[in-house]
Amino acid sequence: MAVTRKPRVVNPLLPAGMAATVLYVLFIGLPLVALVVRGAGEERFFASLTSPIALQALRLSAITSTVSLIIIVLLGTPFAYLLARSDSRVLRFVDSLVELPIVLPPVVAGVAMLMAFGRRGLLGTPLEVVGITLPFTTTAVLFAQVFIAAPFYIRSAKLGFQAVDRNYEDLSQTLGLSPWHTFWRLTLPLARPGLIGGAALAWARALSEFGATIMFAGNFMGRTQTMPLAILSAMESDIPAALALSVLLTVASALLLVLLRLLGGRLGGRA
């Protein structure tokens, strides 16, 4: 007896999903392609990349974003672990505040830091008494980057720690390993994908930070002018330089994304 096959039913959502995907890719891809084509087509493209303004901004961005990432990882890792393991109501409230800088407009964050650390801020006068001035300095750039980028690492690290079964930690300690030894040898390696992913996102966000930096640190070449601020300045008088710097940041972001995918794949395969 012949078996009749039922006709395959096509999900009506699939064509809509394909259309939305094409529109989204075009919406995101066309501006980036236009930027690269226009920027690389400029006669002074490579000369703009090696100009003093570009080199100083690139150097400052690389140094400050790296230092900010180190600060974020050192402080954010134990903080994220505490959030992942504690059931305290107070920490639940703190946890809800961690992501506030993500939704807060960066310009507002810069104004808030001025109100806290500026000369007339809450801590401005006590800091000036001991000879510390934060606004419009390179340190202010670090403050702005850490303020904006830290939540990306803390959120990802917390999810990474939550993915580690607490029974493994309990079993490790019942076998005689100390809590510190358990954390370094067991918890940290198992949560590594989340930590690396969060660190990459935090570094990228610190590198691209603009609003809080210009409000709290200003735009002084060689001192507080990072790559995004250099692009803003170049747009006023040197469009080819602005395009060259924009292409450079775009390429750096793309390489970071590829590196993140490769690391995620390797760590996922090991797990």
DOPA-108810 format. One record per residue (C-alpha): residue number from 0; residue in three letters; x, y, z. Coordinates in pm, whole numbers, plus 50000, padded with zeros to 5 digits. Example, Ala and Ser with C-alpha at 12.3 -4.5 7.8 and 13.67 -1.06 7.14 Angstrom:
BEGIN
<guke num="0" residu="ALA" u="51230" v="49550" w="50780"/>
<guke num="1" residu="SER" u="51367" v="49894" w="50714"/>
end
This chain:
BEGIN
<guke num="0" residu="MET" u="50000" v="50000" w="50000"/>
<guke num="1" residu="ALA" u="50147" v="50329" w="49890"/>
<guke num="2" residu="VAL" u="50212" v="50585" w="50159"/>
<guke num="3" residu="THR" u="50096" v="50931" w="50073"/>
<guke num="4" residu="ARG" u="50320" v="51207" w="50190"/>
<guke num="5" residu="LYS" u="50166" v="51511" w="50337"/>
<guke num="6" residu="PRO" u="50267" v="51831" w="50163"/>
<guke num="7" residu="ARG" u="50521" v="52027" w="50362"/>
<guke num="8" residu="VAL" u="50361" v="52325" w="50525"/>
<guke num="9" residu="VAL" u="50567" v="52640" w="50483"/>
<guke num="10" residu="ASN" u="50576" v="52854" w="50791"/>
<guke num="11" residu="PRO" u="50433" v="53191" w="50682"/>
<guke num="12" residu="LEU" u="50672" v="53367" w="50922"/>
<guke num="13" residu="LEU" u="50980" v="53251" w="50732"/>
<guke num="14" residu="PRO" u="50933" v="53478" w="50426"/>
<guke num="15" residu="ALA" u="50864" v="53771" w="50658"/>
<guke num="16" residu="GLY" u="51177" v="53684" w="50855"/>
<guke num="17" residu="MET" u="51386" v="53667" w="50538"/>
<guke num="18" residu="ALA" u="51255" v="54004" w="50421"/>
<guke num="19" residu="ALA" u="51325" v="54161" w="50761"/>
<guke num="20" residu="THR" u="51675" v="54010" w="50759"/>
<guke num="21" residu="VAL" u="51755" v="54153" w="50416"/>
<guke num="22" residu="LEU" u="51625" v="54496" w="50514"/>
<guke num="23" residu="TYR" u="51824" v="54494" w="50837"/>
<guke num="24" residu="VAL" u="52146" v="54383" w="50667"/>
<guke num="25" residu="LEU" u="52105" v="54654" w="50404"/>
<guke num="26" residu="PHE" u="52024" v="54915" w="50668"/>
<guke num="27" residu="ILE" u="52334" v="54828" w="50871"/>
<guke num="28" residu="GLY" u="52567" v="54730" w="50587"/>
<guke num="29" residu="LEU" u="52515" v="55011" w="50336"/>
<guke num="30" residu="PRO" u="52635" v="55295" w="50563"/>
<guke num="31" residu="LEU" u="52942" v="55094" w="50666"/>
<guke num="32" residu="VAL" u="53023" v="55004" w="50306"/>
<guke num="33" residu="ALA" u="52974" v="55366" w="50201"/>
<guke num="34" residu="LEU" u="53205" v="55480" w="50481"/>
<guke num="35" residu="VAL" u="53483" v="55238" w="50383"/>
<guke num="36" residu="VAL" u="53451" v="55309" w="50010"/>
<guke num="37" residu="ARG" u="53442" v="55685" w="50054"/>
<guke num="38" residu="GLY" u="53719" v="55689" w="50311"/>
<guke num="39" residu="ALA" u="53955" v="55456" w="50126"/>
<guke num="40" residu="GLY" u="53894" v="55651" w="49806"/>
<guke num="41" residu="GLU" u="54033" v="55974" w="49950"/>
<guke num="42" residu="GLU" u="54375" v="56072" w="49819"/>
<guke num="43" residu="ARG" u="54496" v="56166" w="50167"/>
<guke num="44" residu="PHE" u="54361" v="55852" w="50333"/>
<guke num="45" residu="PHE" u="54694" v="55708" w="50452"/>
<guke num="46" residu="ALA" u="54838" v="56053" w="50516"/>
<guke num="47" residu="SER" u="54543" v="56130" w="50744"/>
<guke num="48" residu="LEU" u="54597" v="55806" w="50936"/>
<guke num="49" residu="THR" u="54958" v="55902" w="51007"/>
<guke num="50" residu="SER" u="54891" v="56266" w="51093"/>
<guke num="51" residu="PRO" u="54992" v="56389" w="51440"/>
<guke num="52" residu="ILE" u="54628" v="56434" w="51544"/>
<guke num="53" residu="ALA" u="54536" v="56080" w="51440"/>
<guke num="54" residu="LEU" u="54841" v="55921" w="51601"/>
<guke num="55" residu="GLN" u="54795" v="56107" w="51929"/>
<guke num="56" residu="ALA" u="54425" v="56023" w="51941"/>
<guke num="57" residu="LEU" u="54494" v="55659" w="51856"/>
<guke num="58" residu="ARG" u="54764" v="55633" w="52120"/>
<guke num="59" residu="LEU" u="54546" v="55795" w="52387"/>
<guke num="60" residu="SER" u="54248" v="55575" w="52299"/>
<guke num="61" residu="ALA" u="54456" v="55258" w="52308"/>
<guke num="62" residu="ILE" u="54615" v="55343" w="52644"/>
<guke num="63" residu="THR" u="54303" v="55468" w="52821"/>
<guke num="64" residu="SER" u="54074" v="55190" w="52695"/>
<guke num="65" residu="THR" u="54328" v="54926" w="52798"/>
<guke num="66" residu="VAL" u="54377" v="55075" w="53144"/>
<guke num="67" residu="SER" u="53999" v="55109" w="53182"/>
<guke num="68" residu="LEU" u="53955" v="54743" w="53086"/>
<guke num="69" residu="ILE" u="54210" v="54635" w="53348"/>
<guke num="70" residu="ILE" u="54027" v="54837" w="53615"/>
<guke num="71" residu="ILE" u="53691" v="54696" w="53506"/>
<guke num="72" residu="VAL" u="53812" v="54336" w="53514"/>
<guke num="73" residu="LEU" u="53988" v="54369" w="53851"/>
<guke num="74" residu="LEU" u="53690" v="54532" w="54022"/>
<guke num="75" residu="GLY" u="53409" v="54382" w="53817"/>
<guke num="76" residu="THR" u="53502" v="54015" w="53851"/>
<guke num="77" residu="PRO" u="53456" v="53980" w="54230"/>
<guke num="78" residu="PHE" u="53157" v="54214" w="54212"/>
<guke num="79" residu="ALA" u="52991" v="54000" w="53943"/>
<guke num="80" residu="TYR" u="53065" v="53682" w="54139"/>
<guke num="81" residu="LEU" u="52902" v="53831" w="54449"/>
<guke num="82" residu="LEU" u="52592" v="53928" w="54247"/>
<guke num="83" residu="ALA" u="52573" v="53578" w="54099"/>
<guke num="84" residu="ARG" u="52601" v="53396" w="54430"/>
<guke num="85" residu="SER" u="52423" v="53621" w="54684"/>
<guke num="86" residu="ASP" u="52048" v="53627" w="54753"/>
<guke num="87" residu="SER" u="52059" v="53952" w="54949"/>
<guke num="88" residu="ARG" u="51779" v="54196" w="54877"/>
<guke num="89" residu="VAL" u="52024" v="54483" w="54899"/>
<guke num="90" residu="LEU" u="52241" v="54326" w="54629"/>
<guke num="91" residu="ARG" u="51933" v="54265" w="54417"/>
<guke num="92" residu="PHE" u="51869" v="54638" w="54428"/>
<guke num="93" residu="VAL" u="52233" v="54707" w="54348"/>
<guke num="94" residu="ASP" u="52210" v="54458" w="54061"/>
<guke num="95" residu="SER" u="51926" v="54657" w="53911"/>
<guke num="96" residu="LEU" u="52142" v="54971" w="53924"/>
<guke num="97" residu="VAL" u="52440" v="54808" w="53752"/>
<guke num="98" residu="GLU" u="52283" v="54837" w="53409"/>
<guke num="99" residu="LEU" u="52169" v="55198" w="53459"/>
<guke num="100" residu="PRO" u="52472" v="55345" w="53273"/>
<guke num="101" residu="ILE" u="52375" v="55132" w="52971"/>
<guke num="102" residu="VAL" u="52041" v="55308" w="52930"/>
<guke num="103" residu="LEU" u="52156" v="55643" w="53068"/>
<guke num="104" residu="PRO" u="52250" v="55897" w="52796"/>
<guke num="105" residu="PRO" u="52631" v="55930" w="52803"/>
<guke num="106" residu="VAL" u="52605" v="56310" w="52811"/>
<guke num="107" residu="VAL" u="52399" v="56283" w="53129"/>
<guke num="108" residu="ALA" u="52665" v="56054" w="53275"/>
<guke num="109" residu="GLY" u="52928" v="56319" w="53200"/>
<guke num="110" residu="VAL" u="52722" v="56592" w="53367"/>
<guke num="111" residu="ALA" u="52666" v="56365" w="53668"/>
<guke num="112" residu="MET" u="53040" v="56310" w="53707"/>
<guke num="113" residu="LEU" u="53098" v="56683" w="53686"/>
<guke num="114" residu="MET" u="52845" v="56731" w="53966"/>
<guke num="115" residu="ALA" u="53029" v="56469" w="54171"/>
<guke num="116" residu="PHE" u="53396" v="56535" w="54094"/>
<guke num="117" residu="GLY" u="53398" v="56885" w="53945"/>
<guke num="118" residu="ARG" u="53533" v="57187" w="54127"/>
<guke num="119" residu="ARG" u="53187" v="57266" w="54263"/>
<guke num="120" residu="GLY" u="53086" v="56902" w="54291"/>
<guke num="121" residu="LEU" u="53019" v="56697" w="54600"/>
<guke num="122" residu="LEU" u="53377" v="56573" w="54618"/>
<guke num="123" residu="GLY" u="53541" v="56846" w="54412"/>
<guke num="124" residu="THR" u="53637" v="57074" w="54700"/>
<guke num="125" residu="PRO" u="53782" v="56798" w="54924"/>
<guke num="126" residu="LEU" u="53982" v="56666" w="54630"/>
<guke num="127" residu="GLU" u="54121" v="57010" w="54549"/>
<guke num="128" residu="VAL" u="54231" v="57051" w="54910"/>
<guke num="129" residu="VAL" u="54463" v="56754" w="54868"/>
<guke num="130" residu="GLY" u="54571" v="56874" w="54523"/>
<guke num="131" residu="ILE" u="54364" v="56641" w="54305"/>
<guke num="132" residu="THR" u="54182" v="56780" w="54001"/>
<guke num="133" residu="LEU" u="53986" v="56534" w="53790"/>
<guke num="134" residu="PRO" u="53781" v="56719" w="53526"/>
<guke num="135" residu="PHE" u="53945" v="56781" w="53185"/>
<guke num="136" residu="THR" u="54235" v="56546" w="53253"/>
<guke num="137" residu="THR" u="54336" v="56206" w="53120"/>
<guke num="138" residu="THR" u="54212" v="56058" w="53447"/>
<guke num="139" residu="ALA" u="53869" v="56198" w="53363"/>
<guke num="140" residu="VAL" u="53879" v="55999" w="53039"/>
<guke num="141" residu="LEU" u="53934" v="55683" w="53243"/>
<guke num="142" residu="PHE" u="53648" v="55773" w="53475"/>
<guke num="143" residu="ALA" u="53413" v="55823" w="53181"/>
<guke num="144" residu="GLN" u="53515" v="55498" w="53012"/>
<guke num="145" residu="VAL" u="53486" v="55288" w="53327"/>
<guke num="146" residu="PHE" u="53149" v="55443" w="53414"/>
<guke num="147" residu="ILE" u="53001" v="55363" w="53073"/>
<guke num="148" residu="ALA" u="53176" v="55033" w="52991"/>
<guke num="149" residu="ALA" u="53180" v="54850" w="53326"/>
<guke num="150" residu="PRO" u="52815" v="54734" w="53315"/>
<guke num="151" residu="PHE" u="52881" v="54540" w="52993"/>
<guke num="152" residu="TYR" u="53148" v="54332" w="53164"/>
<guke num="153" residu="ILE" u="52968" v="54293" w="53497"/>
<guke num="154" residu="ARG" u="52646" v="54176" w="53333"/>
<guke num="155" residu="SER" u="52824" v="53921" w="53113"/>
<guke num="156" residu="ALA" u="53049" v="53801" w="53396"/>
<guke num="157" residu="LYS" u="52750" v="53758" w="53627"/>
<guke num="158" residu="LEU" u="52575" v="53540" w="53368"/>
<guke num="159" residu="GLY" u="52896" v="53340" w="53327"/>
<guke num="160" residu="PHE" u="52921" v="53275" w="53700"/>
<guke num="161" residu="GLN" u="52550" v="53188" w="53722"/>
<guke num="162" residu="ALA" u="52604" v="52923" w="53455"/>
<guke num="163" residu="VAL" u="52848" v="52741" w="53686"/>
<guke num="164" residu="ASP" u="52663" v="52485" w="53900"/>
<guke num="165" residu="ARG" u="52710" v="52566" w="54267"/>
<guke num="166" residu="ASN" u="52715" v="52195" w="54345"/>
<guke num="167" residu="TYR" u="53053" v="52175" w="54175"/>
<guke num="168" residu="GLU" u="53190" v="52439" w="54409"/>
<guke num="169" residu="ASP" u="53041" v="52268" w="54714"/>
<guke num="170" residu="LEU" u="53183" v="51934" w="54608"/>
<guke num="171" residu="SER" u="53526" v="52087" w="54551"/>
<guke num="172" residu="GLN" u="53530" v="52231" w="54902"/>
<guke num="173" residu="THR" u="53413" v="51905" w="55057"/>
<guke num="174" residu="LEU" u="53719" v="51744" w="54896"/>
<guke num="175" residu="GLY" u="53941" v="51979" w="55093"/>
<guke num="176" residu="LEU" u="54001" v="52264" w="54847"/>
<guke num="177" residu="SER" u="53977" v="52616" w="54986"/>
<guke num="178" residu="PRO" u="53719" v="52864" w="54848"/>
<guke num="179" residu="TRP" u="53999" v="53061" w="54677"/>
<guke num="180" residu="HIS" u="54145" v="52748" w="54520"/>
<guke num="181" residu="THR" u="53800" v="52640" w="54407"/>
<guke num="182" residu="PHE" u="53736" v="52980" w="54251"/>
<guke num="183" residu="TRP" u="54066" v="52992" w="54058"/>
<guke num="184" residu="ARG" u="54078" v="52628" w="53950"/>
<guke num="185" residu="LEU" u="53709" v="52554" w="53892"/>
<guke num="186" residu="THR" u="53471" v="52850" w="53883"/>
<guke num="187" residu="LEU" u="53686" v="53091" w="53685"/>
<guke num="188" residu="PRO" u="53771" v="52846" w="53400"/>
<guke num="189" residu="LEU" u="53407" v="52739" w="53366"/>
<guke num="190" residu="ALA" u="53288" v="53101" w="53353"/>
<guke num="191" residu="ARG" u="53568" v="53204" w="53115"/>
<guke num="192" residu="PRO" u="53353" v="53241" w="52800"/>
<guke num="193" residu="GLY" u="53129" v="53494" w="52972"/>
<guke num="194" residu="LEU" u="53427" v="53680" w="53116"/>
<guke num="195" residu="ILE" u="53606" v="53704" w="52782"/>
<guke num="196" residu="GLY" u="53290" v="53809" w="52600"/>
<guke num="197" residu="GLY" u="53216" v="54076" w="52858"/>
<guke num="198" residu="ALA" u="53574" v="54203" w="52851"/>
<guke num="199" residu="ALA" u="53562" v="54238" w="52473"/>
<guke num="200" residu="LEU" u="53233" v="54428" w="52487"/>
<guke num="201" residu="ALA" u="53362" v="54653" w="52765"/>
<guke num="202" residu="TRP" u="53683" v="54728" w="52575"/>
<guke num="203" residu="ALA" u="53492" v="54812" w="52258"/>
<guke num="204" residu="ARG" u="53253" v="55037" w="52452"/>
<guke num="205" residu="ALA" u="53541" v="55216" w="52625"/>
<guke num="206" residu="LEU" u="53717" v="55266" w="52293"/>
<guke num="207" residu="SER" u="53408" v="55423" w="52136"/>
<guke num="208" residu="GLU" u="53297" v="55631" w="52437"/>
<guke num="209" residu="PHE" u="53212" v="55988" w="52339"/>
<guke num="210" residu="GLY" u="52937" v="56168" w="52531"/>
<guke num="211" residu="ALA" u="53057" v="56129" w="52889"/>
<guke num="212" residu="THR" u="53416" v="56194" w="52783"/>
<guke num="213" residu="ILE" u="53350" v="56525" w="52609"/>
<guke num="214" residu="MET" u="53139" v="56649" w="52903"/>
<guke num="215" residu="PHE" u="53370" v="56542" w="53184"/>
<guke num="216" residu="ALA" u="53714" v="56538" w="53021"/>
<guke num="217" residu="GLY" u="53678" v="56787" w="52736"/>
<guke num="218" residu="ASN" u="53843" v="56771" w="52395"/>
<guke num="219" residu="PHE" u="54210" v="56859" w="52437"/>
<guke num="220" residu="MET" u="54452" v="56714" w="52182"/>
<guke num="221" residu="GLY" u="54710" v="56485" w="52334"/>
<guke num="222" residu="ARG" u="54543" v="56491" w="52676"/>
<guke num="223" residu="THR" u="54175" v="56399" w="52647"/>
<guke num="224" residu="GLN" u="54107" v="56380" w="52272"/>
<guke num="225" residu="THR" u="54032" v="56015" w="52203"/>
<guke num="226" residu="MET" u="53949" v="55878" w="51859"/>
<guke num="227" residu="PRO" u="53575" v="55963" w="51867"/>
<guke num="228" residu="LEU" u="53654" v="56319" w="51978"/>
<guke num="229" residu="ALA" u="53921" v="56350" w="51709"/>
<guke num="230" residu="ILE" u="53661" v="56248" w="51449"/>
<guke num="231" residu="LEU" u="53429" v="56522" w="51576"/>
<guke num="232" residu="SER" u="53705" v="56782" w="51553"/>
<guke num="233" residu="ALA" u="53810" v="56665" w="51208"/>
<guke num="234" residu="MET" u="53452" v="56688" w="51077"/>
<guke num="235" residu="GLU" u="53467" v="57064" w="51131"/>
<guke num="236" residu="SER" u="53771" v="57127" w="50912"/>
<guke num="237" residu="ASP" u="53915" v="56807" w="50759"/>
<guke num="238" residu="ILE" u="53657" v="56563" w="50621"/>
<guke num="239" residu="PRO" u="53917" v="56319" w="50474"/>
<guke num="240" residu="ALA" u="54081" v="56288" w="50816"/>
<guke num="241" residu="ALA" u="53743" v="56227" w="50980"/>
<guke num="242" residu="LEU" u="53667" v="55956" w="50723"/>
<guke num="243" residu="ALA" u="54007" v="55793" w="50774"/>
<guke num="244" residu="LEU" u="53966" v="55784" w="51151"/>
<guke num="245" residu="SER" u="53612" v="55649" w="51115"/>
<guke num="246" residu="VAL" u="53731" v="55371" w="50885"/>
<guke num="247" residu="LEU" u="54005" v="55286" w="51135"/>
<guke num="248" residu="LEU" u="53755" v="55254" w="51420"/>
<guke num="249" residu="THR" u="53521" v="55049" w="51202"/>
<guke num="250" residu="VAL" u="53799" v="54806" w="51109"/>
<guke num="251" residu="ALA" u="53906" v="54778" w="51474"/>
<guke num="252" residu="SER" u="53548" v="54701" w="51578"/>
<guke num="253" residu="ALA" u="53512" v="54439" w="51306"/>
<guke num="254" residu="LEU" u="53839" v="54271" w="51405"/>
<guke num="255" residu="LEU" u="53728" v="54268" w="51768"/>
<guke num="256" residu="LEU" u="53401" v="54102" w="51668"/>
<guke num="257" residu="VAL" u="53584" v="53835" w="51468"/>
<guke num="258" residu="LEU" u="53824" v="53773" w="51757"/>
<guke num="259" residu="LEU" u="53531" v="53742" w="51995"/>
<guke num="260" residu="ARG" u="53365" v="53485" w="51769"/>
<guke num="261" residu="LEU" u="53686" v="53282" w="51740"/>
<guke num="262" residu="LEU" u="53746" v="53284" w="52115"/>
<guke num="263" residu="GLY" u="53385" v="53192" w="52180"/>
<guke num="264" residu="GLY" u="53406" v="52901" w="51937"/>
<guke num="265" residu="ARG" u="53728" v="52764" w="52084"/>
<guke num="266" residu="LEU" u="53613" v="52796" w="52443"/>
<guke num="267" residu="GLY" u="53278" v="52644" w="52355"/>
<guke num="268" residu="GLY" u="53451" v="52351" w="52188"/>
<guke num="269" residu="ARG" u="53669" v="52289" w="52494"/>
<guke num="270" residu="ALA" u="53368" v="52294" w="52721"/>
end
